[in-house]
Amino acid sequence: MAESKKKKQYLTVGGVFFLLIVIPLSLMAFLIANGMFRLGDTIKARTVNVLDQKSQEEIKMRAINTADEVANFLMERKKDLLVATIIPATEAAYKQFIVENKKPLWVKIDGKIQQVLSPLYKEIALIDKNGNEQIKIVGGQAGKLVNVSNPTNTTYKTEDYFAKTKILNKGDVYVASVTGSYVDKAAFEKGQRFSGIIRFSTPVFSKDGFAGVISLAVDYRHLAKFTDQIIPTQSEHVFEADAKTGNYAFMVDNRGYVISHPNDYHIIGLDNAGNLVPALSEQNVAESTKKGVEVLDLNSLGFMDPNLQNIAKNAAAGKSGIITYKFAGNTKFVAYAPIKFYATNLIQPAGFGWIGMGVEVEKYNEAATKVSQNIQKEAKAWTATVILIIIVSMVILFFIMVLLMRGIGRSIEAEVPQGSEGDLSALNNDDDDDDK
């Protein structure tokens, strides 16, 4: 009976010890697990909004920075033109000018992408006051001299830069719109890309007054690279952005025409007769799309979504911002910023045009949701780890409790010799007899 009572005492001591440790530990585990679940849910709920706001602002800033880069590039070309007015008017000097003005371009040669130094200018020409070319370098070589006062004699058959330039004052610069032959969808899918120029021209004078015009034709590829190689949501540049991803940059001129786009068949161009290919409109969209002729003029795309016109209107007013719109059945937001480059014919606030950076909303939300799901998985993983640690701790504590119980038992046995319990009983009985 005494042995049974002693065991109960050991178990009571061990149980109290175990509970004193386990209860706080279990409560702590519950609070940690509950806190992690709540943290995971909170982060999950906030992730899309935080990322969405942050991403839109970052894309907007990137559009502004890219627009500034384009403006600086065009300003440098304007300076080069004015430099060309003071170099010796000789064929050798003009060839040297072309050779010295180069910038790197990414090109595909034999299926391999590589960077090459490429001339900034396809043409440089000195024209007399009657429109007769005196010197012309095309592709680094002397070109055939013609009278450019007649637009049909110009490179693209309809250029009127001579007439627009000869009426300007000294130092003024005329900048023509991007000019090149149109590339339709079928040709684009076969690998053809838009190729063209941006022509800069300025008058030159002698002591007798107006003496002629100097013209520089900038290789269009040096302009297009500012947007063609950008993915708005990533910092790395690419060789060619893919419009199918819905995540790309583009450029629009001050008329509202797209002049740079991953799908070159959206870029305004000339037909074989030198006339502008008509842009998509509500009247011709079905027929033009069927033919693969899909020139985009933002000012005439209101039938697709009114916000497309609003973007063009705001950018033409010199504003930057973000607008959501529908295009080809997809919801997109576009960050836009004006290209603040001005010339005699490119006046404020519209200037040269604007940069657009579009992201497809559905695909963006898909990416944001994936991030939030990863966060939730991390929270669950940490919670599982905490629970496992608690369980292992309890097991270890149980064994410690058992060891302590044995130790306590041995200590008591050492202090109270075997059989002494009987003597104590006898003493208790004697006391009882005395009382009687």
C-alpha positions in Angstrom: 0.0 0.0 0.0 2.8 2.4 0.9 4.6 1.5 -2.3 1.5 2.3 -4.3 1.2 5.6 -2.5 4.8 6.5 -3.3 4.3 5.8 -7.0 1.3 8.0 -7.0 3.3 10.8 -5.4 6.1 10.4 -8.1 3.5 10.5 -10.8 1.9 13.6 -9.3 5.2 15.4 -9.1 6.1 14.3 -12.7 2.7 15.3 -14.0 2.8 18.8 -12.4 6.3 19.3 -13.8 5.2 18.1 -17.3 2.1 20.3 -17.3 4.1 23.4 -16.1 6.3 23.1 -19.1 3.8 21.7 -21.7 0.9 24.1 -21.2 3.0 27.3 -21.8 4.8 25.6 -24.7 1.5 24.5 -26.3 0.0 28.0 -25.8 3.1 29.6 -27.4 2.9 27.1 -30.3 -0.8 28.0 -30.8 -0.1 31.8 -30.8 2.9 31.4 -33.2 0.9 29.2 -35.6 -2.1 31.5 -35.5 0.1 34.6 -36.0 1.8 33.1 -39.0 -1.5 32.1 -40.6 -2.9 35.6 -40.1 0.4 37.1 -41.4 0.2 34.9 -44.5 -3.5 35.9 -45.1 -2.7 39.6 -44.6 0.3 39.6 -47.0 -1.7 37.6 -49.5 -4.6 40.1 -49.4 -2.2 43.1 -49.7 0.3 41.7 -52.2 -1.7 42.3 -55.4 -2.6 45.9 -54.4 1.0 46.8 -53.3 2.6 45.2 -56.3 0.0 46.6 -58.7 0.5 50.2 -57.4 4.3 49.8 -57.3 4.6 48.2 -60.7 2.4 50.9 -62.4 4.5 53.7 -60.9 7.7 51.9 -61.9 6.5 51.4 -65.5 5.4 55.0 -65.6 8.8 56.2 -64.5 10.4 53.9 -67.1 8.2 55.4 -69.8 9.3 58.9 -68.8 13.0 57.9 -68.7 12.7 56.3 -72.1 11.0 59.3 -73.5 13.8 61.5 -72.2 16.4 59.2 -73.7 14.7 59.5 -77.1 14.5 63.3 -76.8 18.2 63.4 -76.0 19.0 61.1 -78.9 17.0 63.4 -81.3 18.7 66.5 -79.8 22.1 65.0 -80.6 21.0 64.4 -84.2 20.0 68.0 -84.4 23.4 69.1 -83.2 25.1 66.8 -85.7 23.1 68.5 -88.5 24.3 71.9 -87.4 27.8 70.6 -87.3 27.4 69.3 -90.8 26.8 72.9 -92.0 30.3 74.0 -91.0 32.4 71.0 -92.2 34.1 71.3 -95.6 31.6 70.8 -98.4 33.4 68.0 -100.1 32.6 64.3 -100.8 35.5 63.2 -98.7 34.5 65.2 -95.6 30.9 64.0 -95.9 32.0 60.4 -96.1 34.2 60.9 -93.0 31.2 62.4 -91.2 29.2 59.3 -91.8 32.1 57.0 -90.7 32.6 58.9 -87.5 29.0 58.9 -86.4 28.2 55.4 -85.4 26.3 53.7 -82.5 25.9 50.0 -81.5 22.9 48.0 -82.8 21.8 44.5 -82.0 21.4 42.6 -85.3 20.8 39.0 -86.3 23.4 37.7 -88.8 23.2 34.1 -89.9 20.7 33.4 -87.1 23.1 34.7 -84.5 22.4 37.9 -82.5 25.4 40.2 -82.2 26.2 43.8 -81.5 27.7 45.9 -84.3 28.7 49.5 -84.7 26.3 50.9 -87.3 26.3 54.4 -89.0 23.6 56.7 -87.5 23.0 58.2 -90.9 21.9 56.5 -94.1 22.3 59.7 -96.2 23.9 63.1 -96.0 23.3 65.6 -98.8 24.1 69.2 -99.7 21.5 70.8 -101.9 21.7 74.2 -103.7 19.1 76.9 -103.5 17.2 75.4 -106.6 16.9 72.0 -105.1 19.8 70.4 -107.0 21.9 68.0 -105.0 25.5 68.9 -105.1 26.9 66.2 -102.9 25.2 63.1 -101.7 26.5 60.1 -99.7 24.2 57.1 -99.4 25.4 54.0 -97.5 28.9 55.4 -97.4 29.2 55.9 -101.1 28.5 58.7 -103.5 24.8 58.6 -104.6 23.0 59.7 -107.8 22.4 63.4 -107.7 18.8 64.6 -108.4 16.6 67.7 -107.9 14.7 67.2 -104.7 12.5 70.3 -105.1 10.4 67.7 -107.0 9.2 65.2 -104.3 9.0 62.4 -106.9 12.8 62.5 -107.1 13.3 61.9 -103.4 14.1 58.6 -101.8 10.5 57.8 -100.9 8.9 59.6 -103.8 6.8 62.0 -101.8 9.2 63.9 -99.5 8.8 67.6 -99.4 11.6 68.5 -97.0 13.3 70.9 -99.4 10.2 73.1 -99.6 9.7 73.0 -95.8 13.3 73.8 -95.1 14.1 76.6 -97.5 11.7 79.0 -95.8 13.4 78.6 -92.4 15.8 80.9 -90.6 19.4 80.1 -90.0 19.8 77.5 -87.2 16.2 76.3 -87.6 15.7 72.6 -88.2 12.9 70.7 -89.9 12.4 67.1 -88.8 10.2 65.0 -91.0 8.1 62.1 -89.7 9.4 58.6 -89.7 9.4 57.5 -93.4 9.7 54.0 -94.8 7.9 51.4 -96.9 5.0 49.6 -95.1 5.5 46.0 -94.0 2.3 44.0 -93.9 1.5 41.1 -91.5 2.4 38.4 -94.0 5.8 39.9 -94.8 6.5 40.5 -91.1 5.8 36.9 -90.2 8.2 35.8 -92.9 10.9 37.9 -91.2 10.8 41.3 -92.9 11.1 44.3 -90.6 10.3 48.0 -91.1 13.2 50.0 -92.4 13.2 53.7 -92.8 14.6 57.1 -92.0 14.0 60.3 -90.0 15.1 63.2 -92.1 16.6 66.3 -90.5 17.3 69.3 -92.7 18.4 72.9 -92.2 19.0 75.9 -94.5 22.5 77.2 -95.3 23.3 80.7 -96.2 26.0 82.7 -98.0 26.7 86.4 -98.0 24.1 86.6 -100.8 21.4 85.0 -98.6 19.8 81.5 -98.9 22.3 79.2 -100.5 20.6 75.8 -100.1 19.9 72.9 -97.7 21.8 70.3 -95.8 19.9 67.0 -95.1 20.7 64.1 -92.8 18.7 60.8 -92.9 18.9 59.0 -89.6 18.7 55.2 -89.7 15.3 54.4 -88.2 16.7 51.3 -86.3 18.6 53.6 -84.0 15.3 55.2 -82.9 13.3 52.0 -82.7 15.8 50.2 -80.4 14.6 52.5 -77.5 11.3 50.6 -77.4 11.8 47.4 -79.4 14.2 45.9 -76.8 12.2 46.8 -73.7 10.0 44.6 -71.5 8.2 47.1 -69.2 8.1 44.7 -66.2 11.8 43.6 -66.3 15.1 45.4 -66.3 16.9 43.2 -68.8 16.7 44.2 -72.5 15.8 41.7 -75.2 16.6 41.5 -78.9 12.9 41.8 -79.9 9.9 42.1 -77.6 7.0 39.8 -78.3 3.6 41.5 -78.6 1.9 38.2 -77.8 2.9 38.5 -74.2 1.0 41.7 -73.9 4.0 43.2 -72.2 5.9 45.6 -74.5 6.8 49.2 -75.3 5.9 51.3 -78.4 6.3 54.7 -79.8 3.8 57.1 -81.4 4.5 60.3 -83.3 2.8 63.7 -82.9 0.2 62.8 -85.5 -0.9 59.8 -83.5 0.6 57.1 -85.8 2.5 54.2 -84.3 6.2 54.5 -85.4 7.7 51.7 -83.3 6.0 48.4 -82.2 7.0 44.8 -81.7 4.5 44.0 -84.6 5.9 46.1 -87.4 2.7 45.8 -89.4 1.2 48.4 -86.9 3.8 51.0 -88.0 2.7 53.7 -90.5 4.4 53.3 -93.9 4.2 54.1 -97.6 2.8 52.0 -100.4 4.7 51.5 -103.7 3.3 54.8 -105.0 4.7 56.7 -102.0 1.3 57.2 -100.3 0.6 56.6 -96.6 -1.1 53.3 -96.1 -4.6 54.0 -94.5 -4.8 53.3 -90.7 -7.4 51.1 -89.2 -10.8 52.7 -88.7 -14.3 51.6 -87.8 -15.1 51.5 -91.5 -12.2 49.5 -92.8 -11.1 47.3 -89.8 -12.7 44.1 -91.0 -11.3 44.3 -94.5 -7.9 45.7 -93.5 -7.4 43.1 -90.8 -8.3 40.3 -93.3 -5.5 41.6 -95.6 -3.0 41.9 -92.8 -2.8 45.7 -93.2 -3.1 47.0 -89.6 -1.6 50.5 -89.3 -2.5 52.0 -86.0 -3.5 55.7 -85.6 -4.4 56.2 -81.9 -6.6 59.2 -82.9 -8.9 56.9 -84.9 -9.1 53.9 -82.6 -11.9 55.2 -80.4 -14.2 52.6 -81.8 -12.1 50.0 -80.0 -11.9 51.8 -76.7 -12.4 55.6 -76.1 -9.3 55.6 -73.8 -7.0 54.9 -76.8 -7.9 58.4 -78.0 -7.6 59.8 -74.5 -4.0 58.6 -74.3 -3.1 60.3 -77.5 -4.9 63.5 -76.4 -3.2 63.6 -73.0 0.2 62.8 -74.5 -0.2 65.5 -77.1 -0.9 67.9 -74.3 2.5 67.1 -72.8 1.1 64.9 -70.0 2.3 61.6 -68.7 0.1 59.0 -66.9 -1.5 55.6 -66.9 -4.8 54.6 -68.5 -6.5 51.2 -68.8 -8.1 50.2 -72.1 -9.3 47.3 -74.1 -7.4 46.0 -77.2 -7.9 42.8 -79.1 -10.2 41.6 -76.3 -7.6 42.0 -73.6 -7.6 44.5 -70.7 -4.4 46.5 -70.6 -3.0 49.5 -68.8 -0.5 51.7 -70.6 2.0 54.1 -69.0 2.7 57.0 -71.4 5.1 59.9 -71.5 5.7 62.7 -74.0 9.0 62.9 -76.0 10.1 66.4 -75.2 12.0 67.1 -78.4 11.0 70.2 -80.4 11.9 71.6 -83.8 10.4 74.3 -86.1 7.6 71.9 -87.1 7.5 70.0 -83.8 6.0 72.5 -81.4 5.2 72.3 -77.7 3.6 70.6 -76.0 3.2 67.7 -78.4 6.8 67.7 -79.6 8.0 64.6 -81.4 5.4 62.2 -80.0 5.3 59.9 -77.0 6.3 56.6 -75.5 3.8 53.9 -74.4 4.5 50.9 -72.2 1.6 48.4 -72.1 1.0 45.5 -69.7 -1.8 43.0 -70.1 -3.8 43.2 -66.8 -4.9 39.6 -66.7 -1.3 38.3 -67.1 0.0 40.8 -64.6 -2.6 39.7 -62.0 -1.7 36.1 -62.7 1.9 36.9 -61.8 0.9 38.8 -58.6 -1.4 36.0 -57.5 1.5 33.5 -58.0 3.6 35.7 -55.7 0.9 35.7 -53.0 0.5 32.0 -53.3 4.2 31.5 -52.7 4.0 33.7 -49.6 1.1 31.6 -48.3 3.1 28.4 -48.9 6.0 29.9 -47.0 3.7 30.8 -44.1 2.3 27.2 -44.0 5.8 25.8 -44.2 7.0 27.8 -41.2 3.9 26.9 -39.2 4.5 23.2 -39.9 8.1 23.6 -38.8 7.1 25.3 -35.5 4.5 22.5 -34.8 7.2 19.9 -35.5 9.6 21.6 -33.1 6.9 21.7 -30.4 6.1 18.0 -30.8 9.8 17.1 -30.6 10.2 19.3 -27.6 7.3 17.6 -25.8 8.7 14.1 -26.5 12.1 15.3 -25.2 10.4 16.8 -22.1 8.5 13.6 -21.5 11.8 11.6 -21.3 13.3 14.3 -19.1 10.3 14.0 -16.8 10.7 10.2 -16.7 14.4 10.6 -15.8 13.6 13.2 -13.2 11.0 10.9 -11.6 13.5 8.1 -11.4 16.0 10.4 -9.9 13.6 11.8 -7.3 12.5 8.2 -6.4 16.1 7.1 -5.9 16.8 10.2 -3.7 13.8 9.5 -1.5 14.8 5.8 -1.2 18.3 6.8 -0.2 17.0 9.2 2.5 14.4 6.8 3.9 15.8 3.3 4.6 13.9 0.2 3.6 11.5 -0.8 6.4 11.5 2.4 8.2 7.9 3.0 7.2 6.9 0.1 9.6 8.6 1.8 12.6 6.7 5.0 11.8 3.5 3.0 11.9 4.3 1.5 15.3 5.0 5.0 16.6 1.7 6.2 15.4 0.0 3.2 17.1 1.7 4.0 20.5 0.5 7.5 20.3 -2.9 6.2 19.8 -2.7 4.0 22.9 -1.5 6.8 25.1 -4.5 8.8 24.1 -6.7 6.1 25.3 
